[in-house]
Amino acid sequence: MVDPEERRLDSVESARRSVAAVWRIESARIVATLTRVVGDFGLAEDLAQEALADALAQWPESGVPSNPGAWLTSVAKRKAIDGWRRRERYDDRLTAIARDLEAEERRAAEVPELPWDPDRIDDDVLRLVFVACHPVLSREARVALTLRVVGGLSSDEIARAFLVPTSTVQQRIVRAKKTLAAAKVPFVVPGREEFTDRLGAVLGVLYLVFNEGHSASAGDDWMRPDLSREALRLGRILAELVPREPEVHGLVALMELTAARFPARIDIAGDPILLADQDRRRWDRGAIVRGRSALARADDLGRGRGAYALQAAIAECHDLAPSVDDTDWDRIVLLYEALGRLAPSPVVELNRAAAVAMAEGPAAALEIVDGLVAGGALAGYRFLPATRAELLVRLGRTDEARAEFEAAARLTGNERERRLLLERAADS
């Protein structure tokens, strides 16, 4: 006979998992809808969290509703109305919200609950993405807010991903909401005159999140694939919301083509496997197909390749090559040169040097790297001495290479990467 207390605990745990899953899938649409209704982003998120608490209390007894996202939204709207009533704010907004809610309830009683209206909700989600990545916020705040309200991650999950205390993430989110309220940021998609710049900020956040998952800057794990997959998921959503923007498809292509190599980037112990040593049979061919399709979508728009699409083209060269030696390094060098003209940066130049080393030899590449060292723009960037060390090894200058590997190891905050660099130093 099943113990009643065990049954109750199982029901509570099942409800908790359901709430977590619903929030991960529906959070952006729920918060976006509420923001449109109440006109305040911070209040909308607070109302959504209160509705989640109600779900945790009620669903173990009543069961998960057939349309849990709509249930959470309706409960949150009711809470907004109750709050205004307590403050005696019987204004036009209250009347409109009450009328909408009553109409929804009548429709629900007449016909089965239907999925979200994609036209209205998609517009709301796009607005939410732009609000979360508004330029009045710091880069750290944009990342935290995007992952929280668009990605559906909890503060604990974000804190673990970036190796900061949960309280730090919570403070960033609270401060971000206050900043948005103080700046009176409207819940709108930017006008044509600022759309491109604002979209660039959104893509920059997703790119940053993906890269942190691809090569973790600190901690015990060399990669955090879940973080990269979350950035890719959000990128796919954005690509459907703004299908006529080539750089969105370019970023999705870059993330797909890069993530395709994830299965072969670490060994069973979690230690790094460099590109030359990877078993390419383990690469995700489905991701490669999706990435190439996204790159083709960007090209089909006929506006030329931007920075993300060029990087995707470089990733495509790697993914299609049967081996490192058979890679089209000349084409990769040309793509890096184009990227350097379009989005010049010392990091792009360092990556070009690595490609030049394969296409023309280590001596030509070392000249580029030494120029970067002399310029000082990458001081403290661990990949600079690491790249220089690899070139010195190929040139037989092992003592210098050892010193560079050790310098790179001192600069990294990632334990597995540090071990790899010290092993390379010992082998030099």
Buried (B, 14 or more C-beta within 10 A) or exposed (E): EEEEEEEEEEBBEBBBEBBBEBBBEBBBBBBBBBBBBBEBBBBBBBBBEBBBEBBBEBBBEEEBBEBBBBBBBBBBBBBBBEBBEEEEEEEEBBEEBBEEBEEBEEEBEEEEBEEBEEEEBBBBBBBBBBBBBBEEBEEBBBBBBBBBBBBBBBBEBBBBBBBBEBEBBBBBBEBBBEBBEEEEBEBEBBEEEEBEEBBBBBBBBBBBBBBBBBBBEBBEBBBBBEBBBBBBBBBBBBBEBBEEBBBBBBBBBBBBBBBBBBBBBBEEEEEBBEEEEBEBEEBBEEBBEBBBEBBEBBBEBEEEBBBBBBBBBBBBBBBEBEEBEEBBBBBBBBBBBBBBEBBEEBBBBBBBBBBBBBBEEBEEBBEBBEEBBEEEBBEEBBBBBBBBBBBBBBBEBBEBBBBBBBBBBEBBEBBBBBBBBBEBBEEB
